Amino acid sequence: MFLKLDGGIVISIKANCIDSTAPAEVVFAQEVQKMKSEGIKPKEQITLEPYERDHCIVRGEYKRVKQ
């Protein structure tokens, strides 16, 4: 609703807050897939290891969802 077409996004994901029973990599992949379904095109994904465990940053662009 608030993103401009081709606007940039930066999202921080803390895997343990989403699902503490699943491996962090699985949670990251699920969240990136959700972003794609919402029209966000991920450009880069960076884990914050060794500074923060089970955290990552995803950078991308908002693209229109094709209907």
C-alpha positions in Angstrom: 0.0 0.0 0.0 2.8 2.4 0.8 5.4 1.2 -1.6 6.0 3.0 -4.9 6.4 0.9 -8.0 10.2 0.2 -8.4 10.7 1.5 -4.8 13.5 0.0 -2.8 12.9 -2.1 0.4 15.2 -3.3 3.2 13.7 -5.9 5.5 15.3 -7.5 8.6 14.2 -11.0 9.4 14.7 -12.7 12.8 14.1 -16.3 12.2 13.4 -17.3 15.9 10.6 -14.8 16.2 8.8 -16.3 13.2 9.3 -20.0 13.9 11.7 -21.1 16.6 11.4 -24.8 15.7 12.5 -24.5 12.1 16.1 -23.9 10.9 16.9 -20.3 10.2 17.6 -20.9 6.5 14.2 -22.5 6.0 12.4 -19.5 7.7 14.4 -17.1 5.5 13.4 -18.9 2.3 9.8 -19.0 3.4 9.8 -15.2 4.1 11.5 -14.4 0.8 8.9 -16.5 -1.0 6.1 -14.5 0.8 7.8 -11.3 -0.4 7.9 -12.5 -4.0 4.2 -13.3 -3.8 3.5 -9.7 -2.7 5.4 -8.2 -5.6 8.8 -7.7 -4.0 11.8 -8.8 -6.1 14.7 -9.7 -3.8 18.1 -8.4 -5.0 20.3 -9.4 -2.1 20.1 -11.5 1.1 22.8 -11.2 3.8 23.0 -13.1 7.1 24.2 -11.1 10.1 26.5 -14.0 11.4 28.6 -13.9 13.5 27.2 -10.6 15.0 23.6 -11.8 15.3 22.5 -15.4 15.2 19.5 -16.3 13.0 19.1 -12.8 11.5 19.2 -11.7 7.9 18.7 -8.6 5.8 16.9 -8.7 2.5 17.2 -5.9 0.0 15.0 -5.6 -3.0 12.5 -3.7 -5.2 8.8 -3.5 -5.3 7.4 -4.7 -8.7 3.8 -4.8 -9.7 2.2 -8.2 -9.2 1.1 -9.6 -12.6 -2.6 -10.5 -12.5 
